Amino acid sequence: KAVLADLGATGKLTRAYRPQTNGKVERFNRTLLDEWPYLRPYTSNDERTAALADFLHTYNHHRRHTALGGHPPITRVNNAAGQYT
């Protein structure tokens, strides 16, 4: 809550089990499960956690998304590197 307040952002809640309002989050969760924690056997939870950063980078910077015309999500973000603050 403190970080959101510092950024001037607010959290938004959606109703549980409502794909009409949760569709993007539900799809991300499914993709996450398919492509990260159960993709291969890990020897420890630390190893699995370390792999999350690689997954997120690939997902946001390299993985093509049909909803974005085959582009990765980073192409839709303004000021991604924070250079225009």
N, C-alpha and C positions, 0 to 999 in steps of 0.2 A: 504494500500500500504506500509505503514511504517513497519508493522509487517512482511509482506512478505519479504521486503527488509532486515530486521534484521535477518530473518531466511535463507536468500539466496535463497528464493523460488520465483517462478514467477507464475502469474495467467495464465490460459489458457482459451481462449474463444472458444466457439463452435457456429455454426450457429443455429439460432432459428428454432424450428419446424422441426428439422432434427433428427428423431429417430436413424438414422444410426450413428450419432456422439454423440447424447445425451441420448442414451438408458439407461445407468446406472443412470443418474441423473433423467430422467423422471420416471423410475421405483421407485427410492427412494422417489421422490415427491408423487407419487401415494400411496406408502406404508405409508408415513408420514400422508397424508390426511386420509387414511383408519384407521390408528391405533393410532392417537394422537388427533388432535383438535376436531374431530367430533365423536370420539368413544363413548363419553357420554356427557351429558350436564354439563357444568361448571357454577358455580355461578358468576365467574368474569374472566376477562382476566388474572389477576394475578394468579388465580388458574390454568388456562390453561397453562400459561407460566411456572409455577412451575412443572407441569406434564411433560414438555418437557425433563427435565434432566433425569427423570425416563425412559421415552420412549427411549431416546438415549442410555442410559446404557443397557437396555434390548435389543435393536436392535443390538448394537455392541458387547455385551458380551454373550448374551444368545439365541438370536433368530437364528434359523438354516436357512442357506441360501443354496438353491439348487445349485446355481452357485459355491459354495465353498464346494461341497460334503457333505452338511449337517452340516457344521461347521459355527460358528459365525465369523464375520469379524475380530475380535481381534486376531484370530489365524493366520492371514496373515500379521500382523503388527510386524515389527522388532523394538525392543527397545520401546515397548509400555509404560513402566513405566519411561523411561528416565534414566535408571541406567547405560547405556553404552555410555555416552557422551564423 
